[in-house]
Amino acid sequence: MPPGFSNLSDFVAFLEKRDRLRRIAAPVSRDLEITEIVDRVSKSPADRNVALLFERVEGHEMPVLVNAFGAPDRMAWALGVERLDELAERVAKLLDLRMPGSFLERLKKLGTLFDVAKAAPRRVSQAPCQEIVEVERPSLAGLPILTCWPQDGGRYITLPGVFTRDPVTGARNVGMYRLQYFDDRTLGMHWQIHKGGAEHHRRAEEAKDPRRMDVAIALGGDPAMVYAASAPLPPGVDEVVFAGWLRGAPVELVKCRTVDLEVPAEAEIVLEGYVDPTERRLEGPFGDHTGYYSLARDYPVFHLTAVTRRARPIYPTTIVGRPPQEDYWLGKATERLFLPIMKMMLPEIVDVNMPAEGVFHNLVIVSIKKRYPGQARKVMTALWGMGLMMLAKIILVVSEHVNVHDLSEVAWRATGNIDPKRDLMIIEGPMDDLDHAALRHRYGGKLGIDATEKGPLDDVAQAWPDEIVMTDEIRELVTRRWKDYGL
């Protein structure tokens, strides 16, 4: 079992000890060069797909850490386990499958299942993230913010934890949203309409007297907190408490110097500032995780009021683009964590896979225990009503014996088991903010595919054939005699 990590440096040391990190001493440019290096490494065979620490970024003193979470082993270690499937086992132990109430009531109760004594944050008055404080003339100039792709609208911060509070309830939200560098004092705040930060912004904007909205951006910290910022948690679950539960110890928080927010004490760098709810500026384009450039649109603007940091910080970032990239493994951790919750709501679900090729929201493969007509369609519609699963473009349902992680098998089953007239369901609904193929921005069609075997329950017009399978007797015989064949 990997140890708990207090900060990013602990995680770097652990990865180096396990030979899963490479230090790059050669000078590199922040503009495009790092992206090309990382893109090649992230798509390399497992033994060469490693975390990268660039120690000499031209024009900057801070080293740049990339691809730290870019493989199943590193992602699991970051969350305190050896295998990502252990996350599902931990969540399953939390859940009382007999929890009463409606779907929404159950989701609200999930936040009370964490051991608050161990998971609730702890406040501190002094913190490593405030060893250096810039308030008089704060500037982003010292940060090695990358230009990722040739047609990007500018340089981007890509691995932040963005802290906000609901202006009505005071509830905290931590999200991960890209931030475009406009100048040394302002950033584009790309929080999408379906996300928590955007909801806080909407409430601030709708107030009778819209006032500036405090925002803090934490870069780095313990790996569990970095991951928690990316996780689409159910309403009412605090990302900081969730991170504390993942790491088995409270996240230490310290009060910001110029805004009324708290941030992880062990962060590497913190950017304090505000968003004016009435202000917008053109943000983008940006080479995104879809493998395409997301279009330039108007988004809120972050104004810097302070920079606090460690004396010798590491600048953490990530590269997104055509998969697989590091963000796929952040998403895979979420998939495994939320599988028990899906099973709690839909007991017929056996397993789920959101493959890299589907860039999270484009393809969800689900295996189910089918017991009655229309059950596959029931699962599809239920999943589309489950939080951010509403953004899934295609949901493909297969039978319980199908390995959803074997895309070759899934393709064989899907193409062989469907009649398009009977087994395809097309509806319309909310779409991901970045979906360039949607009918219109944030809204479009969805496809459900029932690729389960059909039988008497489904009233098919012809008999369903048996699958070709060798007898156990012959399989055992050939296994015993394999060496005799000289193969």
C-alpha positions as CSV (number, residue, x, y, z in Angstrom):
1,M,0.0,0.0,0.0
2,P,1.5,3.4,-1.0
3,P,1.9,5.9,1.8
4,G,-0.3,8.9,2.3
5,F,1.2,12.0,0.6
6,S,1.2,15.3,2.3
7,N,2.2,17.3,-0.8
8,L,3.4,17.1,-4.4
9,S,7.1,16.8,-3.4
10,D,6.3,13.6,-1.4
11,F,4.5,12.2,-4.5
12,V,7.4,13.1,-6.8
13,A,9.9,11.4,-4.4
14,F,7.7,8.3,-4.3
15,L,7.4,8.1,-8.1
16,E,11.2,8.5,-8.4
17,K,11.8,5.7,-5.9
18,R,9.5,3.4,-8.0
19,D,11.3,4.5,-11.2
20,R,8.1,6.1,-12.6
21,L,9.5,9.6,-13.0
22,R,12.2,11.1,-15.2
23,R,14.0,14.4,-14.6
24,I,14.6,16.3,-17.8
25,A,17.8,18.4,-17.3
26,A,18.0,19.7,-20.9
27,P,16.6,23.2,-21.4
28,V,13.1,23.2,-22.9
29,S,10.6,25.8,-24.1
30,R,7.3,26.3,-22.3
31,D,5.8,27.0,-25.8
32,L,4.8,23.7,-27.6
33,E,8.0,21.8,-26.9
34,I,6.9,20.4,-23.6
35,T,3.6,19.4,-25.1
36,E,5.2,17.4,-27.9
37,I,7.5,15.6,-25.4
38,V,4.6,14.7,-23.1
39,D,2.3,13.7,-25.9
40,R,4.9,11.1,-27.1
41,V,5.5,9.8,-23.6
42,S,1.8,9.6,-22.6
43,K,1.2,7.4,-25.7
44,S,4.3,5.2,-25.2
45,P,4.3,1.6,-23.9
46,A,3.8,1.2,-20.2
47,D,7.5,0.9,-19.3
48,R,8.2,4.3,-21.0
49,N,5.1,6.2,-19.9
50,V,6.4,8.0,-16.9
51,A,5.9,11.3,-15.0
52,L,8.2,14.1,-16.2
53,L,9.9,16.8,-14.2
54,F,11.3,19.5,-16.4
55,E,14.0,21.2,-14.4
56,R,15.2,23.9,-16.8
57,V,12.2,25.6,-18.5
58,E,13.6,28.5,-20.5
59,G,12.9,31.9,-18.9
60,H,11.7,30.4,-15.6
61,E,13.1,29.1,-12.3
62,M,10.3,26.8,-11.4
63,P,10.5,23.1,-12.5
64,V,7.4,21.8,-14.3
65,L,5.7,18.5,-13.4
66,V,3.6,16.8,-16.1
67,N,2.0,13.4,-16.5
68,A,2.2,12.6,-12.8
69,F,-1.2,10.9,-13.0
70,G,-0.8,9.5,-16.5
71,A,-1.0,5.8,-16.0
72,P,-3.1,3.4,-13.9
73,D,-0.4,2.7,-11.3
74,R,0.5,6.3,-10.7
75,M,-3.2,7.3,-10.5
76,A,-3.9,4.6,-8.0
77,W,-0.8,5.5,-5.9
78,A,-1.9,9.1,-5.9
79,L,-5.1,8.0,-4.1
80,G,-3.5,5.6,-1.7
81,V,-4.2,2.3,-3.4
82,E,-2.3,-0.2,-5.6
83,R,-5.1,-0.8,-8.1
84,L,-7.9,1.6,-9.2
85,D,-10.5,-1.1,-8.6
86,E,-9.7,-0.9,-4.9
87,L,-11.4,2.6,-5.0
88,A,-14.7,0.9,-5.9
89,E,-14.2,-1.6,-3.0
90,R,-13.6,1.3,-0.6
91,V,-16.7,3.2,-1.8
92,A,-18.8,0.0,-1.7
93,K,-18.0,-0.4,2.0
94,L,-19.3,3.1,2.7
95,L,-22.7,2.5,1.1
96,D,-25.7,1.1,2.8
97,L,-27.5,-0.6,0.0
98,R,-30.8,-0.3,1.9
99,M,-30.5,3.5,2.2
100,P,-34.0,4.7,2.0
101,G,-35.4,7.6,0.0
102,S,-35.5,8.8,-3.6
103,F,-32.5,9.0,-5.9
104,L,-31.8,12.7,-5.0
105,E,-32.3,12.0,-1.3
106,R,-29.8,9.2,-1.5
107,L,-27.3,11.3,-3.3
108,K,-27.6,14.0,-0.6
109,K,-27.0,11.5,2.1
110,L,-23.7,10.3,0.5
111,G,-21.9,13.3,2.0
112,T,-22.8,12.1,5.5
113,L,-21.2,8.7,5.0
114,F,-17.6,9.9,5.3
115,D,-16.0,9.7,8.7
116,V,-16.0,13.4,9.4
117,A,-13.5,13.1,12.3
118,K,-10.9,11.8,9.9
119,A,-12.0,13.5,6.7
120,A,-13.0,17.0,7.7
121,P,-10.4,19.7,6.9
122,R,-8.2,21.1,9.7
123,R,-7.5,24.9,9.8
124,V,-3.9,26.1,10.3
125,S,-2.6,29.6,10.7
126,Q,0.8,29.1,8.9
127,A,1.3,27.2,5.7
128,P,4.0,26.2,3.2
129,C,1.9,27.7,0.4
130,Q,2.5,31.2,2.1
131,E,6.2,31.1,2.5
132,I,6.4,33.8,-0.1
133,V,3.6,36.4,-0.3
134,E,3.1,38.9,-3.2
135,V,0.3,41.4,-2.4
136,E,1.7,44.8,-3.4
137,R,2.4,44.0,-7.1
138,P,1.2,40.4,-7.7
139,S,2.1,39.0,-11.1
140,L,1.7,35.8,-13.1
141,A,5.0,36.5,-14.9
142,G,7.0,34.0,-12.8
143,L,4.8,31.0,-13.6
144,P,5.9,28.8,-16.5
145,I,2.4,28.7,-18.0
146,L,2.5,26.6,-21.2
147,T,1.4,27.2,-24.7
148,C,0.1,23.7,-25.4
149,W,-1.0,23.6,-29.1
150,P,-0.3,25.7,-32.2
151,Q,-3.7,27.2,-32.6
152,D,-4.4,27.9,-28.9
153,G,-5.6,31.4,-28.0
154,G,-2.7,31.8,-25.6
155,R,-1.0,30.1,-22.7
156,Y,-3.1,28.0,-20.3
157,I,-3.1,26.8,-16.7
158,T,-4.5,23.3,-16.9
159,L,-4.3,21.6,-13.5
160,P,-5.8,24.0,-11.0
161,G,-8.1,23.6,-8.0
162,V,-10.5,26.6,-8.3
163,F,-12.0,27.4,-4.9
164,T,-15.3,29.4,-4.8
165,R,-18.2,29.8,-2.4
166,D,-21.9,29.8,-3.1
167,P,-23.0,33.5,-2.5
168,V,-26.3,32.3,-1.1
169,T,-25.5,29.3,1.0
170,G,-21.8,29.7,1.6
171,A,-21.1,26.1,0.4
172,R,-17.6,25.5,-0.9
173,N,-16.9,24.2,-4.4
174,V,-13.5,23.1,-5.8
175,G,-13.4,22.6,-9.6
176,M,-10.8,22.1,-12.3
177,Y,-11.2,24.6,-15.1
178,R,-8.7,25.7,-17.7
179,L,-7.4,29.3,-17.2
180,Q,-6.2,31.3,-20.2
181,Y,-3.4,33.8,-19.5
182,F,-4.5,37.2,-20.7
183,D,-1.7,39.2,-19.0
184,D,0.2,39.3,-15.7
185,R,-2.9,40.2,-13.7
186,T,-5.8,38.5,-15.5
187,L,-6.9,35.0,-16.6
188,G,-9.9,33.6,-18.6
189,M,-12.1,31.5,-16.3
190,H,-13.5,28.7,-18.3
191,W,-16.0,27.2,-15.9
192,Q,-18.6,25.4,-18.0
193,I,-22.3,25.9,-17.4
194,H,-22.9,22.5,-15.9
195,K,-20.2,22.8,-13.3
196,G,-20.3,24.0,-9.7
197,G,-18.1,27.1,-10.1
198,A,-20.4,28.3,-12.9
199,E,-23.4,27.8,-10.7
200,H,-21.8,30.0,-8.0
201,H,-21.1,32.6,-10.7
202,R,-24.7,32.5,-11.9
203,R,-26.0,33.1,-8.4
204,A,-23.7,36.0,-8.0
205,E,-24.7,37.5,-11.3
206,E,-28.4,37.2,-10.5
207,A,-28.1,39.1,-7.2
208,K,-29.8,42.5,-7.1
209,D,-26.5,44.1,-6.4
210,P,-23.9,41.9,-8.1
211,R,-20.6,42.0,-6.2
212,R,-17.3,40.7,-7.1
213,M,-16.9,37.0,-6.4
214,D,-13.8,35.8,-4.4
215,V,-11.8,33.1,-6.2
216,A,-8.7,31.2,-5.2
217,I,-6.7,29.0,-7.5
218,A,-4.5,26.3,-5.9
219,L,-1.8,24.7,-7.9
220,G,-0.4,21.4,-6.5
221,G,-0.9,20.1,-3.0
222,D,-1.5,16.5,-2.0
223,P,-2.4,14.3,-5.0
224,A,-5.8,13.4,-3.5
225,M,-6.8,17.1,-3.4
226,V,-5.6,17.6,-6.9
227,Y,-7.8,14.7,-8.1
228,A,-10.8,15.8,-6.0
229,A,-10.9,19.1,-7.9
230,S,-11.5,17.1,-11.1
231,A,-14.2,14.7,-9.7
232,P,-17.9,15.3,-10.6
233,L,-19.1,14.8,-7.1
234,P,-22.8,14.5,-6.2
235,P,-24.4,17.7,-4.8
236,G,-23.6,18.3,-1.1
237,V,-20.3,16.4,-1.1
238,D,-17.4,18.8,-0.3
239,E,-14.4,18.1,-2.4
240,V,-12.1,18.9,0.5
241,V,-13.8,16.3,2.8
242,F,-13.8,13.8,-0.1
243,A,-10.0,14.3,-0.5
244,G,-9.6,13.8,3.2
245,W,-11.5,10.6,3.0
246,L,-9.3,9.4,0.1
247,R,-6.0,10.2,1.8
248,G,-7.2,9.0,5.3
249,A,-6.2,12.3,6.9
250,P,-7.7,15.8,7.0
251,V,-6.6,18.3,4.4
252,E,-5.1,21.3,6.1
253,L,-6.5,24.6,5.0
254,V,-5.2,28.1,5.5
255,K,-7.0,31.4,5.1
256,C,-6.1,33.4,2.0
257,R,-4.4,36.8,2.4
258,T,-6.7,39.0,0.2
259,V,-9.9,37.0,-0.3
260,D,-12.4,35.3,2.1
261,L,-11.5,31.7,1.1
262,E,-9.4,28.9,2.5
263,V,-6.9,26.9,0.4
264,P,-4.8,23.8,0.9
265,A,-1.9,24.7,3.1
266,E,0.4,22.2,1.2
267,A,-0.3,23.7,-2.2
268,E,2.7,24.8,-4.3
269,I,1.3,28.1,-5.5
270,V,-2.0,30.0,-4.8
271,L,-3.5,32.7,-7.0
272,E,-5.9,34.9,-5.1
273,G,-8.4,37.2,-6.8
274,Y,-11.9,37.8,-7.9
275,V,-14.4,37.5,-10.8
276,D,-16.7,40.4,-11.6
277,P,-20.0,38.6,-12.4
278,T,-20.9,41.1,-15.1
279,E,-17.6,40.9,-17.0
280,R,-16.8,38.6,-20.0
281,R,-13.9,38.3,-22.4
282,L,-13.2,36.1,-25.4
283,E,-11.5,32.9,-24.2
284,G,-10.0,30.3,-26.5
285,P,-9.6,28.4,-28.8
286,F,-7.9,25.6,-26.9
287,G,-6.6,22.2,-28.0
288,D,-8.9,20.1,-25.8
289,H,-9.2,16.5,-24.5
290,T,-11.6,15.8,-27.4
291,G,-8.6,15.9,-29.8
292,Y,-10.1,19.0,-31.4
293,Y,-9.8,22.7,-30.6
294,S,-12.7,24.0,-28.6
295,L,-14.1,27.2,-30.0
296,A,-13.4,30.7,-28.7
297,R,-16.3,32.0,-26.6
298,D,-17.0,34.7,-24.0
299,Y,-16.2,33.7,-20.4
300,P,-15.7,35.4,-17.0
301,V,-12.3,37.0,-16.1
302,F,-10.2,36.4,-13.1
303,H,-8.4,39.4,-11.6
304,L,-5.3,38.7,-9.5
305,T,-5.0,40.2,-6.0
306,A,-2.2,38.1,-4.6
307,V,0.3,35.3,-5.3
308,T,1.4,33.1,-2.5
309,R,3.8,30.2,-2.9
310,R,6.4,27.9,-1.4
311,A,10.0,29.2,-1.4
312,R,10.9,26.5,-4.0
313,P,7.7,25.5,-5.7
314,I,7.0,22.9,-8.4
315,Y,4.6,24.1,-11.1
316,P,2.1,21.2,-11.9
317,T,0.3,21.1,-15.2
318,T,-1.2,18.6,-17.6
319,I,-1.5,18.3,-21.4
320,V,-4.8,17.4,-23.0
321,G,-5.4,16.4,-26.6
322,R,-6.1,13.4,-28.6
323,P,-6.4,10.5,-26.2
324,P,-4.8,8.8,-24.4
325,Q,-3.4,11.5,-22.2
326,E,-3.1,12.0,-18.5
327,D,-6.7,13.2,-18.1
328,Y,-7.9,9.8,-19.2
329,W,-6.6,8.3,-16.0
330,L,-8.1,11.0,-13.8
331,G,-11.4,10.1,-15.5
332,K,-10.8,6.4,-15.1
333,A,-10.4,6.9,-11.3
334,T,-13.7,8.7,-11.2
335,E,-15.3,5.8,-13.2
336,R,-14.1,3.2,-10.7
337,L,-15.1,5.4,-7.7
338,F,-18.6,6.0,-8.9
339,L,-19.3,2.4,-10.1
340,P,-20.7,1.4,-6.6
341,I,-22.9,4.4,-6.6
342,M,-24.3,3.5,-10.0
343,K,-24.9,0.0,-8.7
344,M,-26.7,1.3,-5.7
345,M,-29.1,3.2,-7.8
346,L,-29.3,0.6,-10.6
347,P,-28.6,-2.9,-9.0
348,E,-28.7,-4.6,-12.4
349,I,-25.4,-2.9,-13.5
350,V,-22.4,-5.2,-13.4
351,D,-19.6,-3.0,-14.8
352,V,-19.0,0.2,-16.7
353,N,-16.3,1.4,-19.0
354,M,-15.7,4.9,-20.4
355,P,-12.9,4.2,-22.8
356,A,-10.3,6.7,-23.8
357,E,-11.6,6.8,-27.4
358,G,-14.9,8.2,-26.0
359,V,-13.2,11.1,-24.2
360,F,-15.4,10.5,-21.1
361,H,-18.7,11.7,-22.3
362,N,-18.9,10.3,-25.9
363,L,-19.2,6.6,-25.0
364,V,-20.3,4.8,-21.9
365,I,-20.3,0.9,-22.1
366,V,-22.5,-0.8,-19.4
367,S,-23.0,-4.5,-18.7
368,I,-26.3,-5.5,-17.0
369,K,-28.1,-8.5,-15.6
370,K,-31.1,-8.5,-17.9
371,R,-34.3,-9.8,-16.4
372,Y,-37.2,-8.1,-18.2
373,P,-38.1,-6.4,-21.5
374,G,-36.9,-2.9,-21.9
375,Q,-34.4,-3.1,-19.1
376,A,-31.5,-1.9,-21.2
377,R,-33.6,1.2,-22.1
378,K,-34.4,1.7,-18.5
379,V,-30.7,1.7,-17.6
380,M,-29.9,4.2,-20.4
381,T,-32.5,6.7,-19.3
382,A,-31.6,6.3,-15.6
383,L,-27.9,7.0,-16.3
384,W,-28.8,10.1,-18.4
385,G,-30.6,11.4,-15.3
386,M,-27.6,10.8,-13.0
387,G,-25.6,14.0,-12.4
388,L,-23.1,14.7,-15.1
389,M,-23.9,11.4,-16.9
390,M,-26.5,13.6,-18.5
391,L,-23.7,14.7,-20.9
392,A,-23.1,11.1,-22.2
393,K,-23.5,11.0,-26.0
394,I,-23.7,7.3,-26.5
395,I,-24.7,4.6,-23.9
396,L,-24.1,1.1,-25.1
397,V,-25.6,-1.7,-23.0
398,V,-24.4,-5.3,-23.1
399,S,-25.2,-8.5,-21.2
400,E,-23.5,-9.4,-17.9
401,H,-21.0,-11.9,-19.3
402,V,-19.5,-9.3,-21.7
403,N,-16.1,-7.8,-20.7
404,V,-16.8,-4.1,-21.1
405,H,-13.1,-3.3,-21.0
406,D,-12.4,-5.5,-24.1
407,L,-13.3,-3.1,-26.9
408,S,-12.9,-5.8,-29.5
409,E,-15.4,-8.0,-27.8
410,V,-17.8,-5.1,-27.3
411,A,-17.7,-4.2,-31.0
412,W,-18.3,-7.8,-31.9
413,R,-21.3,-8.1,-29.6
414,A,-22.7,-4.7,-30.5
415,T,-22.6,-5.1,-34.3
416,G,-23.9,-8.7,-34.1
417,N,-26.6,-8.3,-31.5
418,I,-28.5,-5.2,-32.7
419,D,-31.2,-4.6,-35.2
420,P,-31.0,-0.8,-35.8
421,K,-34.7,-0.4,-36.1
422,R,-35.4,-2.2,-32.8
423,D,-32.4,-1.6,-30.6
424,L,-31.4,2.1,-31.2
425,M,-32.9,4.8,-29.1
426,I,-32.3,8.5,-30.1
427,I,-33.3,11.3,-27.7
428,E,-32.2,14.9,-27.2
429,G,-30.8,16.5,-24.2
430,P,-27.9,18.5,-22.6
431,M,-24.5,18.0,-24.2
432,D,-20.9,18.6,-23.1
433,D,-19.8,22.2,-23.4
434,L,-17.0,21.1,-25.7
435,D,-19.0,18.9,-28.0
436,H,-18.4,20.5,-31.4
437,A,-20.8,18.1,-33.3
438,A,-23.9,18.9,-31.2
439,L,-27.1,20.3,-32.8
440,R,-26.2,23.5,-31.1
441,H,-23.9,24.6,-28.2
442,R,-24.6,22.4,-25.1
443,Y,-27.6,20.6,-26.6
444,G,-28.0,17.7,-29.0
445,G,-28.9,14.2,-29.8
446,K,-28.0,11.1,-27.7
447,L,-27.9,7.5,-28.8
448,G,-28.7,4.5,-26.7
449,I,-27.8,1.0,-28.0
450,D,-29.3,-2.2,-26.7
451,A,-26.6,-4.8,-27.6
452,T,-27.8,-7.4,-25.2
453,E,-28.8,-10.8,-26.5
454,K,-32.5,-11.0,-27.4
455,G,-34.8,-13.9,-26.4
456,P,-38.3,-14.8,-25.5
457,L,-38.5,-11.8,-23.2
458,D,-37.9,-9.5,-26.2
459,D,-40.5,-11.3,-28.5
460,V,-38.0,-11.5,-31.4
461,A,-39.3,-12.8,-34.7
462,Q,-36.7,-15.6,-35.0
463,A,-34.9,-17.9,-32.6
464,W,-31.7,-16.4,-31.1
465,P,-28.7,-18.7,-31.9
466,D,-26.3,-20.1,-29.4
467,E,-22.8,-18.7,-29.2
468,I,-20.0,-20.9,-30.5
469,V,-18.2,-22.4,-27.4
470,M,-15.9,-25.4,-27.2
471,T,-16.8,-28.1,-24.6
472,D,-14.9,-28.0,-21.3
473,E,-13.7,-31.6,-21.9
474,I,-11.9,-30.7,-25.1
475,R,-10.5,-27.5,-23.8
476,E,-9.0,-29.4,-20.8
477,L,-7.7,-32.1,-23.1
478,V,-5.9,-29.6,-25.4
479,T,-4.5,-27.7,-22.4
480,R,-3.0,-30.9,-21.0
481,R,-1.5,-31.8,-24.4
482,W,-0.3,-28.4,-25.5
483,K,3.4,-29.2,-25.2
484,D,2.8,-32.4,-27.3
485,Y,1.8,-30.2,-30.3
486,G,5.1,-28.4,-30.4
487,L,3.4,-25.1,-30.7
